[in-house]
């Protein structure tokens, strides 16, 4: 604890010096704060246990996608639980606090796989991962692996094209256009950030992770012919680009996610993108509220 406090005080001192210097130079405080946010040097991760609501989050229904907020979805395939980018902690930075309760551990006791798309803090939260059963396999791209190596869980590193099987289906890593590192801002299509195809006995699902629109989405559509797309509709993939993605993927239904659950500078914008996307698609869009489910197989 003492070491952490010393580091934190050192960061505060650094921030103070930067502010004094930039005030003297007449620079905007917003510029300094923006740099701190980008660099992560002022981020002290608050990850206490959130308020749990077992009534709002019962065990997920079978053969359905259940939305738990932000980019976290529980996919049940005949009792096999697959969870996308689980972040359930009370906050993942001082600026991002959970606005809604979180599911109890009993709701993800049957999780067999966790799909991590990239290492950014709103998609990879080690504290949340530690609450899952130790038997759960975490699938992730290379840059994410070193952030979870000490959890005592099986970690399977994948690059685009790699796959693993589970009873009744398979999970395949696919390309994404997004920074992959913890603090990276450089957009790349190099496997540092990935999406996933989840094949089930009756349907094929696509989880985009964070991605911009790129030609690789057309390839994913042609190669895997998904039925349902879980799209992170946000500043990286705003409503108009999400519509283009929907069209080239060839899916019949899209579930817009990456909104709700957490406060933050982009929260309202992401909700607006989600609303715009839903209006564009009409009945082909399934805008789940937190805790709601969509049955992909009858």
N, C-alpha and C positions, 0 to 999 in steps of 0.2 A: 504493500500500500504506500509506504514512504516513497519508494522509487517512482510510483505513478504520480504522487503529489508533486514530487520534485520536477518531473517532466512537465506536468501541467502548469506549475508556476513558471517554469522556463518559457513555455509557450505564451503565457500571459505577459511576461516581461517583453518577449519579442514583439507581441502585438502592440504593447504600449509604446515601444520604441518606434515601430513603423508608423503608428498613428501620430506621434509627436513629429516625426520627420516630415510626414506628408501634410500635416496641418501647416507646418512651417513653410512648406513649398506651395501651399494653396491647393493641394489636390483634394479631390472628393473622398470623403470617408467611404462612400459606396464602392469606390474602386478598390480600396484596401480590403474591405469586407469581402468583395467578390473574389479577390485573389486568395484570401484565406479559405473561402469555401471551395475554390477549385483545387488548391494545393492540399487541403485536408489537414494543414498544420494546426488548426484550431479545433479540430473535431475530437471531442471526447465522447466516446460512444455510450449513450445512456441506454442500457438494455435490461432494466428491471422487468419482472414479470408483469404483464398487463392484467387488467381486469378480465376474468374468465366468465363467460356466459354459456353454460351447458344447455340451457333451454333454447337459446338462439342458434346454437351450433350442435345439434345432435349428430350421431354418427352418420356420415354421408350415405345417401342411397346408392344401391348397386347400379352399375352401368350408367353412370351419370357424371357430369362435371359440376362440381360445387364451388362457388366463388367465395373466397374468404378475404377479399380485399387486396388492393394494389395488383400485384401479378401472381398472387397465390391462389391456385386452384387445386382442388382435390379431385383427381380422376379415378373413379372406381371401375375396374374391369373384372367383373365376376368375382368380386371380393379382394382383388389385388389393388392396393392403393398406390397411386402415382401422384406426387405433389410437385407443382411447378413453383420454383423460386420462393420457398416459404420464408416470409418475414412477418413474425407475429409479436415481436417484442414491443415494449411500451414506446420505444423510439429508436431510430437508427442514426440520428444525429440531433444536436440541440435544436435544429430547425424543423425536424420531422418527428411529430409525436402522434401516437395512435389515437384516433378519434372514436373508435368503436371497440367493443370488447373483442376478445380473441377466443378461439375454440379451446375446449379443454383437451388435455392430452389423450383422453379416451376417444376423441373424435378422429385422431390419426394413429391410433394404436395398430391399425392394420396396414400402415404405410410400408410398402416394400421398396419403393424407389423415390428418390428426390432428384428432380431435374434442375440443375443450376445453369442458367444461360450465360452469365458472366459475373465478374467479381465486384461490380459496383455495390455499394452498401444497401441499396434498396432492393437488391436481388440475392445477395449472399450475406446472411446474418448468422454467424457462428453460434450465438446464444440460442436462437430459435432452433437451429439444427441439433443442438445438444439435447433438446427436449424430445426428440424422436427416438423410437426404439433403436438400440444399438445394432439390431439386425438389419436396419434399413441401409440400402446401398445408395450412396450419393454419386450421381453421374454429373460430370462437369467438364468444361474445357481446361486445358493446361494451366492458364494463369490463375484459375480459381483454386487449384488443388492445394497450394501451399498455405492457404487461409484456413483449411479445414483438416489438415493432416494430424492435428493433435486431439481430434474428437473421439478417437477409438472406434470409428465406423469404417466400413468398407468404402473406398473411394475408387470409382472407375472413371479414368480420364478418357474422354472421347474427342475425336476430331471429325469434321464433316465426312460422312460416309460410313463411320463406324456404327456398329449396332450391338445390341444385346437382346436376348430372348427372355421371356417370362411365360408362365403357363397361359397359353392361349394367344400370345401375341409377341410383339417386338418393339423396341425403342431404337430409333435411328437418329443420329446427330446430323443436322443440316446447316448450311451456311447462314450467316447473318452479317449485316453490315453495321458494325458498332464497335466502340472501344471495348477491349476485353479485360484490361488490368484494373486493379483496385482504384487507382487514382487517374487512370488514363483518360485522356480526352481526344486522342487521335482515332478517327474513324477508320476502321480497317475491315477487310474481308479476308482474314487470315486464320480463322479458326479459334482466335482468342475469345470471341463471343459466338455463340451458336444458338440455333433453334432445335426443335425436336419434332419428329414424326412418331406418333404412338399408334401402332397397329393393334386393333382389337379383333375379336372373332367376326364382328359385323360392321365395323366402321374404321375409318382412318382419320386420326386427329392430328392437327398441326398446331404446335405452340411456337410462336414467333420469337419469344424473348424480345429484348429491345433490338430494333433494327430500323434502318432507313429503308425506303423503297429502293430496290436494285434489281438487276436482271436475274439474279439468282432465284427470286421468287417465282418467276416463270418456270425455271428449271425444276423447282420443288413441285410446282403444280403438275407439270408434265410427267415427272418421274414417279411421284407417289400418289397422285390423284386423291388428295384428301377430301373428306366429306365436311368436316367442321374445322374452322380456324379460330384459335384463341389468339387474338391480335392485341399487342400492346399499343393502344392508340394514345399517342402522347406527342411531345414536341419532336421526337425523332420520326414518328409515323403519324402525322396529323390526319385529320378526317379525309381529306382529298386523296392523300397517298394511301391511306388504309383502304379506300374504295378501289384504287388501282390494284392494290395487293389482292383484295377479294376477287377481282375479276380475273387476274392472271393465275391465281391459285385454283380457280374453278370449283370452289366449295359451294355447298348449298346453304350453309349457315355460318355466321361469324359471331363470335362473342367478344365484344370489346372490353379489355381490362386495362390495368395500369392506372386506375383511378380509385377514389374512395379510400378509406382506412386511415390515411396519414395526412397531417397538415404539411404545409410547405409552400414555397414561392410559386410552384407550378400546379398546385392542387386545383385551383379554379379553372385554369386553362385546360388541364387534362379532362376535367368534367365537361367542359364546353366541346372539346374535340369528340368526346364520347357521344354527347347528345347530337352533334352534327352528323356523325357517322351513322347513328341509329336512324336519324331522319332520312338520310340518303338511301339506306338499304330497306327500310320499311320492315316487312314481315320476315325478310331474310336475316335480320339482325336479332340477336338474343341478348339484350342488355340486362344481364343479371344484376340484381342488387346483392349486397353482402349477405351470405347465408342461403341464397337461392340456388337451385340446381336445374340443370338441363339434361334430360335423358337422351343419350345418343343412340341407345339400342332398346327396343321394346321386347 
